[in-house]
Amino acid sequence: MKYICITFLLALQLQAWSQKEKVYNISIEARNAAIELVNKATIKINKGLVKESFSLITEAIKTDSTLHNSYDLLYRACLTDANYSNPAIQNFYIAERIFDLDDEICFYLAELYRLRNEHKKAIPEYTKAIEYSKSSTEKSKLWAQYFSGRAFCYTKTNNFKAAILDYDTYLKEKPMDAVILINRGVCYQKLGNMPMAIVDWKRSEQLGNPTGKVYLDRATKK
């Protein structure tokens, strides 16, 4: 995740810092007001009041668009209720311009497109997240999901070879994910590589996923 430099002044201004870094001058009042709105929104979303939290989050972004926590919470709200993904998408495009080369912001946008079944739009956003993460000094806790999310979208667009490569990367990080093993097995199956598919499904079953047995039974009956 990339960070921007913020200077607190009496007025909000945007000025060039360098080709890769921007400085946003934010009033202390605006920053404090945005933080208060985010705190209120967090309480609302914890109570399941997504509609009320969403309005508070969007107000926080209007007040201070450089507060990263607003976008983190906006993503969480959309996961809770996908109906808010459409208005949220524009806010994430704004965030991409503000938080230059920020892998998490790109991932959030990719996930919203995935949830809307717009897989072709999601793939380039996942790709940007992956590329930006390479220059990040600190790996995001969401990093592995960049690959599993893109792999899912590759699968939906019938690019099974690319999906397997991404699932491979994900499973190196999280080898005990029984669901992802099922998904990679399906990709192998689509490519006609049943031995590798069976290996993944068997491993998934061993990890306690009953769906693994379902796929294994289907494979042995053919």
C-alpha positions as CSV (number, residue, x, y, z in Angstrom):
1,M,0.0,0.0,0.0
2,K,1.3,3.4,-0.9
3,Y,1.0,6.5,1.2
4,I,0.6,10.1,0.2
5,C,2.2,13.1,2.0
6,I,-0.3,15.3,3.7
7,T,0.4,18.7,5.1
8,F,-2.1,20.4,7.4
9,L,-2.9,24.0,6.5
10,L,-5.9,26.3,6.7
11,A,-7.1,25.6,3.2
12,L,-7.3,22.5,0.9
13,Q,-4.9,22.7,-2.0
14,L,-3.3,20.3,-4.4
15,Q,0.3,20.9,-5.6
16,A,2.9,18.9,-7.5
17,W,5.5,17.2,-5.4
18,S,7.1,14.9,-7.9
19,Q,6.1,12.6,-10.7
20,K,5.4,9.8,-8.2
21,E,4.3,11.6,-5.1
22,K,1.6,14.2,-4.4
23,V,1.2,16.5,-1.4
24,Y,-2.3,17.3,-0.2
25,N,-2.7,20.2,2.1
26,I,-5.7,19.5,4.3
27,S,-7.1,21.6,7.1
28,I,-7.0,20.2,10.5
29,E,-10.8,20.8,10.8
30,A,-11.5,18.8,7.7
31,R,-9.3,15.9,8.8
32,N,-10.9,15.7,12.2
33,A,-14.4,16.0,10.8
34,A,-13.7,13.1,8.4
35,I,-12.3,11.0,11.2
36,E,-15.4,11.6,13.3
37,L,-17.6,10.6,10.4
38,V,-15.7,7.4,9.8
39,N,-15.8,6.5,13.5
40,K,-19.6,7.0,13.4
41,A,-19.9,4.9,10.2
42,T,-17.9,2.1,11.8
43,I,-20.3,1.9,14.7
44,K,-23.2,1.8,12.3
45,I,-21.8,-0.9,10.1
46,N,-20.9,-3.0,13.1
47,K,-24.6,-2.9,13.9
48,G,-25.5,-3.9,10.4
49,L,-26.8,-0.5,9.5
50,V,-25.2,-0.3,6.1
51,K,-27.4,2.4,4.6
52,E,-26.7,4.8,7.4
53,S,-23.0,3.9,7.4
54,F,-22.7,4.4,3.7
55,S,-24.0,8.0,3.8
56,L,-21.5,8.8,6.6
57,I,-18.6,7.3,4.6
58,T,-19.4,9.2,1.5
59,E,-19.7,12.4,3.5
60,A,-16.3,11.7,5.0
61,I,-14.8,11.3,1.6
62,K,-16.3,14.6,0.5
63,T,-14.9,16.3,3.6
64,D,-11.4,14.8,3.2
65,S,-10.8,12.6,0.2
66,T,-7.3,11.7,1.4
67,L,-8.3,9.7,4.5
68,H,-7.5,6.1,3.5
69,N,-9.7,4.7,6.3
70,S,-12.8,6.0,4.5
71,Y,-12.1,3.8,1.5
72,D,-11.3,0.8,3.7
73,L,-14.7,1.1,5.3
74,L,-16.4,1.8,2.0
75,Y,-15.1,-1.5,0.7
76,R,-16.4,-3.2,3.8
77,A,-19.8,-1.7,3.4
78,C,-20.0,-2.9,-0.2
79,L,-19.0,-6.4,0.9
80,T,-21.9,-6.3,3.4
81,D,-24.4,-5.0,0.8
82,A,-23.4,-5.3,-2.9
83,N,-26.1,-2.8,-3.8
84,Y,-23.8,0.0,-2.8
85,S,-21.1,-1.1,-5.2
86,N,-22.2,1.1,-8.1
87,P,-22.0,4.5,-6.4
88,A,-18.8,3.3,-4.6
89,I,-16.9,2.6,-7.8
90,Q,-16.6,6.2,-8.7
91,N,-15.1,7.0,-5.3
92,F,-12.5,4.3,-5.8
93,Y,-11.5,5.7,-9.1
94,I,-11.0,9.0,-7.3
95,A,-9.0,7.2,-4.7
96,E,-6.7,5.7,-7.4
97,R,-5.8,9.2,-8.5
98,I,-5.1,10.3,-4.9
99,F,-3.3,7.3,-3.6
100,D,-0.9,6.8,-6.5
101,L,0.2,3.2,-7.0
102,D,-1.9,2.0,-4.1
103,D,-2.4,-1.8,-4.4
104,E,-5.2,-2.0,-1.9
105,I,-7.3,0.6,-3.5
106,C,-7.0,-1.2,-6.9
107,F,-7.9,-4.5,-5.2
108,Y,-11.0,-2.9,-3.7
109,L,-12.1,-1.7,-7.1
110,A,-11.4,-5.1,-8.6
111,E,-13.4,-6.9,-5.9
112,L,-16.4,-4.6,-6.6
113,Y,-16.3,-5.5,-10.3
114,R,-16.0,-9.2,-9.4
115,L,-19.0,-9.0,-7.1
116,R,-21.0,-7.4,-10.0
117,N,-19.8,-10.3,-12.2
118,E,-17.9,-7.8,-14.4
119,H,-14.9,-10.1,-14.6
120,K,-13.2,-8.5,-17.6
121,K,-13.2,-5.1,-15.8
122,A,-11.9,-6.7,-12.6
123,I,-8.9,-8.4,-14.1
124,P,-6.9,-5.2,-15.0
125,E,-7.5,-3.8,-11.5
126,Y,-6.2,-7.0,-9.9
127,T,-3.2,-6.8,-12.2
128,K,-2.5,-3.2,-11.1
129,A,-2.8,-4.3,-7.5
130,I,-0.3,-7.1,-8.0
131,E,2.1,-4.8,-9.9
132,Y,1.9,-2.0,-7.4
133,S,2.5,-4.4,-4.5
134,K,5.9,-5.3,-5.9
135,S,7.2,-1.8,-5.1
136,S,5.5,-1.6,-1.7
137,T,7.7,-1.7,1.4
138,E,5.1,-3.6,3.3
139,K,3.0,-6.5,1.9
140,S,-0.7,-6.0,2.4
141,K,-2.6,-8.6,4.5
142,L,-4.8,-8.8,1.5
143,W,-2.0,-9.7,-0.9
144,A,-2.8,-13.3,-1.5
145,Q,-6.4,-12.4,-2.4
146,Y,-5.1,-10.3,-5.3
147,F,-4.2,-13.6,-7.0
148,S,-7.2,-15.7,-5.9
149,G,-9.5,-12.9,-7.1
150,R,-7.8,-12.6,-10.4
151,A,-7.7,-16.3,-10.8
152,F,-11.5,-16.5,-10.2
153,C,-12.0,-13.9,-12.9
154,Y,-9.7,-15.7,-15.3
155,T,-11.7,-18.9,-14.7
156,K,-14.9,-17.1,-15.5
157,T,-13.4,-15.8,-18.7
158,N,-12.1,-19.3,-19.7
159,N,-8.5,-18.4,-19.3
160,F,-7.7,-21.5,-17.2
161,K,-3.9,-21.6,-17.7
162,A,-3.6,-18.0,-16.3
163,A,-6.0,-18.9,-13.5
164,I,-3.8,-21.9,-12.5
165,L,-0.7,-19.7,-12.3
166,D,-2.5,-17.3,-9.9
167,Y,-3.9,-20.1,-7.8
168,D,-0.4,-21.5,-7.6
169,T,0.9,-18.2,-6.2
170,Y,-2.0,-18.0,-3.7
171,L,-1.6,-21.6,-2.5
172,K,2.1,-21.0,-1.8
173,E,0.9,-18.4,0.6
174,K,-2.1,-20.3,1.9
175,P,-1.6,-24.0,1.2
176,M,-4.5,-25.1,3.5
177,D,-7.2,-23.3,1.6
178,A,-9.5,-26.2,0.7
179,V,-11.9,-24.1,-1.4
180,I,-9.1,-22.7,-3.6
181,L,-7.9,-26.3,-4.2
182,I,-11.3,-27.2,-5.5
183,N,-11.2,-24.2,-7.9
184,R,-7.7,-25.0,-9.2
185,G,-8.8,-28.6,-9.7
186,V,-11.7,-27.4,-11.8
187,C,-9.2,-25.4,-14.0
188,Y,-7.1,-28.6,-14.4
189,Q,-10.3,-30.5,-15.3
190,K,-11.2,-27.9,-17.9
191,L,-7.8,-28.3,-19.5
192,G,-8.2,-32.0,-19.6
193,N,-5.6,-32.7,-16.9
194,M,-7.7,-35.0,-14.7
195,P,-4.8,-36.5,-12.7
196,M,-3.8,-33.0,-11.3
197,A,-7.5,-32.2,-10.8
198,I,-7.9,-35.3,-8.7
199,V,-4.8,-34.4,-6.6
200,D,-6.3,-31.1,-5.7
201,W,-9.8,-32.4,-4.9
202,K,-8.3,-35.2,-2.8
203,R,-6.2,-32.7,-0.9
204,S,-9.3,-30.5,-0.4
205,E,-11.2,-33.5,1.0
206,Q,-8.4,-34.3,3.3
207,L,-8.5,-30.8,4.6
208,G,-12.2,-31.3,5.6
209,N,-14.0,-29.9,2.6
210,P,-16.8,-32.3,1.6
211,T,-17.1,-30.7,-1.8
212,G,-13.7,-32.4,-2.6
213,K,-15.4,-35.8,-2.2
214,V,-18.2,-34.7,-4.5
215,Y,-15.8,-33.9,-7.3
216,L,-13.8,-37.0,-6.7
217,D,-16.9,-39.2,-6.9
218,R,-17.9,-37.5,-10.2
219,A,-14.5,-38.0,-11.6
220,T,-14.4,-41.8,-10.8
221,K,-17.8,-42.4,-12.2
222,K,-16.8,-41.1,-15.7
